[in-house]
Amino acid sequence: MPVLLDDGKIQRLVDEPKPLPQEFQKRITLKPKSGHKEAELAVAGENGSDFSLILRQSASNPLDFSVILVYRVPKTNVSIRLRRYNGKSHEHRNKLEGDKFYGFHIHQATERYQDEPGLKEDAFAELTNRYGDLHGAIDCMISDCGFRLPPVIQPNLL
């Protein structure tokens, strides 16, 4: 894959404020789909970028999940996974670094991996102990990637 985004642009997209709609939790409720459950939420960044928050979880293994931040490149049909928070269901290997590990891990798009033929833009990952299930991974994604929670609506007390 040719380099589409340098590391600076990737970080700016990750940091771009992404306001979540009211009751966004209902819109990311997982629904059955071919052996797994899935949900997707389109989110517009405050600087005009187009993102999707995608959730996937195995129907048979609750530790086999991904929480994915996707950037849709304008005026193309190209989508780039900027971040992917994965469960503890498989061994991961960073091919360029030569290391491998088993555990919860966070993938990130890099210029280096885009530039390497045959590798996915987000093939680099690091171990994490910041979450231990799908909901914790969602919380980390929201915290790390510029998402803004909607304001809390107070009920009318009168």
N, C-alpha and C positions, 0 to 999 in steps of 0.2 A: 504494500500500500504506500503510495507516495505521501510524504509529510504534508498534512493539511493544516495542522496547528502546531506552532512551536510551544515550548514549555511555558513561556510567559502568557500566551493567549489561552492556553489550557487553564492556567491558574486564574486568570481574569474571569473566564467563563464559570469556573467552579465558585468563585467568590461573588459573582454577580447576584445581587439580591433577587430572590425568587419568591414572591408573595404566594402563600398557599390560600386557596379559597376557603370560605366558611364551610364547616362540616366536610373537610377534605378526607377525614378518616373513613367516612361512608363511601367515598368514591374510590378508595383503595382497598376495598374489601375483596379478598381473593375469591375468584370464581373458577370452577373446574374447567380444565382444558387439556386434553390428551395426556393423561398420566401425571399432570401437575396442576397447581392452582396458580392463577395469574391475575394481575391488575395493572392498569396503566392510567396515569394522570398527566395530561398536558399542562405545562406551567410556562407562563410567559415571564421572562426576566425583565427587570426594570429598565435595562438598557436595550430592550427590543429583541433579545435572543429567544429562540424557541427551544424548550426543553421538554423531556418526558421523564417522569419518575415511574419506573417499572419494577414490580414485585413479582417474584416467582418462587414457588415452594413445591417440593416434591409431595405428591399425595401419600407416599409411603414412608418418607423419612423427613421428619421435621427439621433436622439439621442440614438438609440439602436445600439451600435457598440462595437467592441473590436479590439484592436491592441495588438498582442500577440508575445512574443519572446519565441520560442521553442528551446530546446536543444535536439539533437538526441544522445542518449547514444551509444557509439561505440560498434560494434559487437553485437547489439541487435535490436529489433524492438520497443524499448521503447523511447517514447518522453516525455519530462518534460517541462511543461510551467513554465518558470522562472519569467516572468512578463506578466501582462495583464492589459491594460489601457482600462477601460470600460466607456461607456457613462452613461448618466443620464436617464435610462429607467426602473429601477427596484430598489426595496429595497434590500440592501445587509445586511447579518448578519454574523458576525464573531462568529462561533459556540463555539469556545473554550473560547473566551473572554466574550461572551454574549451580545455584543453591536450590534446595527443595525442602519442603516442610509440610506438616499436616496440622491443620488447625483453622480457626476463624481467621480470615484474611481480607485485606482491602486492596483491590486492584486500582491502578490509576493509569490513565492515558499518559504516554510520554512521547516526546519527539523521537527519542532514540528507538523505541519499539516500532513506531510508524515507519521509520527509515529502514528497518530490517525486513528484507523480503520474506514473506510467509508467516510473519508474526502479526497478531492482532494489536491494535493500538493500546489496549489496556492489559496486555499480557504480564506486565510487571505487577507484583503484589508484595505486601508486607504482612507478617503475622500481627494479630491484635488480640488483646484481652479486654477490649472495651465493650464487647457485647457477647452474648451467649445464646441468642435466639433471634428470630426474624424481627420481633418488635424492637429489641435493642439495636439491631442493625439499622432499622428505620430511624430511630432516635439519633444515632450517630450520623447518618446521612444528613438529616435535617440540620443538625448542629454544625457539621463540617462544611456543608456545600451551599451556604448562602440562603437557605430557605428561611422564610419569615412566616411565623405562625400568625393566623388571623387574630384580630383583637377578640377578646372574650366579650360576648354580649351578655350584659347583666339583665336579668329579668326585671320587669316593671314591678315594683313593690307595692304599688297602689291598687 
